[in-house]
Structures are given as C-alpha cells and as structure tokens.
Amino acid sequence: MNNPELEIVESWNAFSAPTEQITLSEAVGRVAASTIRQYPPGIPEIIPGMRYTPQILNNLETAHKSGIEIIGVNMSGKRNVEVVETGQQERHNLDIKTFDAKELSDLVINEIADFFRLGFSGAPYFHFAFHESDPLQSLPHTLDYAAYTVSLGLSDSEKRKTCQETLREIGYQKAMSTQSAPGENSTNLPKGFHLWTDKEICRKQIRDRISDEGYVTLVRDVKTDKLLGLLHARMGSLERLFQSEEWSDPLLFSQYQNRALRDNPERFFKKVDYHFGLKPYDQLMTISAQILHPDIQGGDIFYKMMRSMAEEVRPEHAALPLLSEIPPHGTAHTLNTALNDRLVFGVLKNDHPVVFCSQMSQALFLITRPKSYWNSALRQQIKKAREYRTKYYETLPTDNENVSVRPNGQMGLGVFATGNIPGNSRIAIFTGEKYQSETALGLPEIMRDHAIQIGQKEYVFGYKGLAHRLCHSCNPNCGIRNLTEIFTIRDVLAGEELTWDYRCSENSNWVLENCLCACERCTGKVANFESLPPEIKAEYLSKSMVSEWIVQTLSENQDPSTSSAV
C-alpha cells in the first residue's frame, strides 16, 4: 500500500509481538495489537496489524457518544489500548522452525552445540568460567581475572566476599555492553580457573542428547542464516535424563571434575518417586535447552518458538510427564511456573527448583490456544509476584481477614491483628509441597527456616504464604492444629502481634540460635519440643496447641514428663 496510515502488518506478527499500552488519543499511526469493536453490530473497527487512523478514533468516539457499546477499550475510563512497540514489527526478520531431532545433520548439531556453549557463556547467562574454590559461581568472560585472583588471597572472609561480588558485578555490566564474544579455550585463564563449557565435551554431550527422540526449534536470521535461538525437548527414561542432564553433575560440560558436586542417584530417584511417583525406568519429557541471543530476548520470540514446537509434538509424547529444571528466580522462573502445575524445591542437589506436569499436554495447552490464554497466565504470575512484594505474602482463601503484615524491627516482618480476633480463630494455614527428610537440616537451604514438621520425616514448605510470616514467641498467643493450621489460643486485641512457638511442631535437629522474642520467659534459643521445660510442655499440651504428630509420638513413647498432660 502507498498510504502508510492504512498499511496493515500481518495480524499474527502484530498479535505476538512485544506490546505496550498507550491512551487512545496517542494511538494514531501505531499498529494495533488488540481488537476493538462496536456492539451492535459487533464488526471490528480495528484488529491486530491495522494502524490507528484519525478516522478510526473519530468512529469510536461518535459511536460511544451515541450510546453504542465499545468492546476492547474502556471509553469511560483511561481509554488505554494495546499497540505494538515502536519498531518491533520491522525489528526482526526471523525464520522459526521445529525439526525432529533425529533429522538433524552432524553439521547442524555442531552448530547447535557451539551456539549453546557460546550463548550460555555470554549475557545474560554468564556461564563462562568458574574458580575451583567456588565451582558453582559462574564468572563472565569480561571479569578482571587478575584482580579476582588477588581477591582469593584475602584472609578476611567478608572483605573477600565483598571484593569478589564487586568484581563480578563490574564484569556483568561490561558483558552487557560489549559486543565481544567469549573466548574459545581455557589457555588464557589463570591457574585455578576453568571454562564452564568445554568445546569438544559440549559437542559430544549435545550430540548424545539429540540422539534421543525429541524436537529442536531453531531461530535463524533470514538474511544471514545466523542461529539466534534454540529450544530442545527430548524424551528419555528418568535414569537416562538424570545421567545426561546437569541433574547429576552441574559441571557436566566442563573438563574440571569434582565428585563432591555430583548427586547420589539413589537420593535423586527417591525424591522423584516421593514427589511425582516416577520410577527410574519411566519415560518422560524434559526441556533440555532453551536459549536466545540477547538481541532477540523477549516473550514474543520465545512464545513463537514454543508454539512452533507445540504444533509438532506427537500425541504419544504429549501424554508423557514433563519434568524440567528451571532458574530459582527471574523471567524464566515466572514463565515456567505459569506453564506448569507444580514447582518443587529439593529434588536437585543444586537447590534449583523443578517444574512438573503429569502430562506434557498441560504445559502445551496455553501455547496451542489463542495467545490470550498465554497472556492471561503470565499476567496472573506477575500479579502474584507484585502482590507478594506489596503485601509481603501471597493471599490464600484460608487467611484470616483481620490481619496485616508489616515490618517488625529485628524480627523482620510480623503479622498483626487489624481488629479484635476471638480465641480459637484460624489465622493461616501452611500450604505447599510436602517433603521428606531424615532431619530438618537435610532440607534444601531455602526451606530450612520456612518448613514446618508434620511427621517424623515429613515437612510442609509453606513458601510465601501468610503462615510463613508469623513470628516465633516463647509466650505465644497462637498454636498449631490439624498439622498445618495456626489458630488463636486466646482472644487477641487489635494491634497485637500474632505469634506461635515454633517448637509446637518441631521435634528435629533444627535450632534457631538467637531468639529475638524478648518476652519474660524467653529461652534464648529455639530448638525442638523436647528442649522445652516440663512445665511449658504441659501448658502447651493442655491448651491443645501442639501439633498432633508430636502428641501422637509422645503417647507412643509415654514420655514421663508429659504423660499426664497427654
């Protein structure tokens, strides 16, 4: 078309491109990313890909004033509309295509391996090198390695930590702004430093992975044919995936060997069986690699890649369970939790969480449906994250309405009554995944201070919930019942902090060394129920504020100091 005002971008490109919200009055000349229609008759005034013109705005305004309903924009409110970000519709000319993994040539597999290695070495991943003293701390290729070597000799641990964090941050910032590629080999690294991913090992490992049944989605620049994106999903037995993914060894692609970092297969298989009911011989799917060049980072490209793969996945693979390692935070974490139905910590030795779907088709559903489903799921996850940042916890239907969370001095955060709360009222419930461990200290670090014990070897991780925010007190006004429910043991007045004694559910080896409750009968540190003085044990048991599993254990053992109370 000769008239740029009437130029139409392909609807799918506009619909899937990065978008922003602006007011309707600012929209002239911009490419629409959503549909607006008058009702009646319901015919769209504008659809994704069309440019807003003064005539379109005038039509909407005239219809609104005449009483016709405008669907797609709140004409009585801020009048925000969704448009394609400036320049995005012309920004990338990409070819996105999914292949059966076994159809790929050796030449393409080597290209994929090199892209994988160099991609993870650069921004925003920075998996270029590491030092033997801290092999799980990745270092960027732009790090001042000479200065970092000097820092290793500092005797003061705090100064050493601060110095290394500063050097890493400077390296990260430099890597983000430079166009130079990471080095090809380790010959230039000082003694004690190693490449995170060795070239030949990487090629061998990627070739081995791609030999499994699966799918590879590649993103290429149409003009240069340069590889810019990779998504790889594959099928295998749980045992096969454990041994060939970094699940078994986080330095799987490195020449450096450290047996202490390798996971015990028996431990791993036991965890997976407990959480997901999977045996070592069971077949499942995993996302083996997902990486984008920094120039095309963004949900729109990744969405297209996932959709391309989702359309190729065969029914027999879609029916299999899906288990994938994900980052513990960040955009990829949010994305994966939106697409999968369970997030579980503690399965992998490196403390990274895994996401799980009982069928891969559940994760694919949001990709194969119209993009509005995808957008809705992501927005829900982002909303939950924002709510957590503003309220300090994620709201659950079981939370008491007359409470608020706010800063509480040395204690960090506390839960306070916003109105009078009668005794025997539910305050919150620990809701989350159940975990098994021989001891509390055997739990992953993220759980040690946030999981409650519900059996001799069983714990619930109430991550981010209101219950997780209640502070300990050696003279509490709340107790625990039904294993996970915190309730008031007396009337609580407005403004009073709600607390419970952590020892009412804990009878393991966990210890809080310095109690900050500052009440008259503070015991100085918080250990387990057995550590309580006999008179406090008896008091707690008489008020039925001790977890049932501890009461049951005491009955079975007939503890002489508590048998009368039990």
C-alpha positions, 0 to 999 in steps of 0.5 A: 500500500502507498498510504502508510496510515492504512498499511496493515502488518500481518495480524499474527506478527502484530498479535505476538509481538512485544506490546505496550499500552498507550491512551487512545488519543496517542494511538494514531499511526501505531499498529494495533495489537488488540481488537476493538469493536462496536456492539451492535453490530459487533464488526471490528473497527480495528484488529491486530496489524491495522494502524490507528487512523484519525478516522478510526478514533473519530468512529469510536468516539461518535459511536460511544457518544451515541450510546453504542457499546465499545468492546476492547477499550474502556471509553469511560475510563483511561481509554488505554489500548494495546499497540505494538512497540515502536519498531518491533514489527520491522525489528526482526526478520526471523525464520522459526522452525521445529525439526525432529531431532533425529533429522538433524545433520552432524553439521547442524548439531555442531552448530547447535552445540557451539551456539549453546556453549557460546550463548550460555557463556555470554549475557545474560547467562554468564556461564563462562568460567568458574574458580575451583574454590567456588565451582558453582559461581559462574564468572563472565568472560569480561571479569578482571581475572587478575584482580579476582585472583588477588581477591582469593588471597584475602584472609578476611572472609567478608572483605573477600566476599565483598571484593569478589561480588564487586568484581563480578558485578563490574564484569556483568555490566561490561558483558552487557555492553560489549559486543565481544564474544567469549573466548574459545579455550581455557589457555588464557585463564589463570591457574585455578580457573576453568571454562564452564563449557568445554568445546569438544565435551559440549559437542559430544554431550549435545550430540548424545542428547539429540540422539534421543527422540525429541524436537529442536526449534531453531531461530535463524536470521533470514538474511544471514542464516545466523542461529539466534535461538534454540529450544530442545525437548527430548524424551528419555527414561528418568535414569537416562535424563538424570545421567545426561542432564546437569541433574547429576553433575552441574559441571557436566560440560566442563573438563574440571571434575569434582565428585563432591558436586555430583548427586547420589542417584539413589537420593535423586530417584527417591525424591522423584518417586516421593514427589511425582511417583516416577520410577527410574525406568519411566519415560518422560519429557524434559526441556533440555535447552532453551536459549536466545541471543540477547538481541532477540530476548523477549516473550514474543520470540520465545512464545513463537518458538514454543508454539512452533514446537507445540504444533509438532509434538506427537500425541504419544509424547504429549501424554508423557510427564514433563519434568524440567529444571528451571532458574530459582528466580527471574523471567524464566522462573515466572514463565515456567511456573505459569506453564506448569502445575507444580514447582518443587524445591529439593529434588536437585542437589543444586537447590534449583527448583523443578517444574512438573506436569503429569502430562506434557499436554498441560504445559502445551495447552496455553501455547496451542490456544489463542495467545490470550490464554498465554497472556492471561497466565503470565499476567496472573504470575506477575500479579502474584509476584507484585502482590507478594512484594506489596503485601509481603505474602501471597493471599490464600482463601484460608487467611484470616481477614483481620490481619496485616503484615508489616515490618517488625524491627529485628524480627523482620516482618510480623503479622498483626491483628487489624481488629479484635480476633476471638480465641480459637480463630484460624489465622493461616494455614501452611500450604505447599509441597510436602517433603521428606527428610531424615532431619530438618537440616537435610532440607534444601537451604531455602526451606530450612527456616520456612518448613514446618514438621508434620511427621517424623520425616515429613515437612510442609514448605509453606513458601510465601504464604501468610503462615510463613510470616508469623513470628516465633514467641516463647509466650505465644498467643497462637498454636498449631492444629490439624498439622498445618493450621495456626489458630488463636489460643486466646482472644487477641486485641487489635494491634497485637502481634500474632505469634506461635512457638515454633517448637509446637511442631518441631521435634528435629535437629533444627535450632534457631540460635538467637531468639529475638522474642524478648518476652519474660520467659524467653529461652534464648534459643529455639530448638525442638519440643523436647528442649522445652521445660516440663512445665511449658510442655504441659501448658502447651499440651493442655491448651491443645496447641501442639501439633498432633504428630508430636502428641501422637509420638509422645503417647507412643513413647509415654514420655514421663514428663508429659504423660499426664498432660497427654 
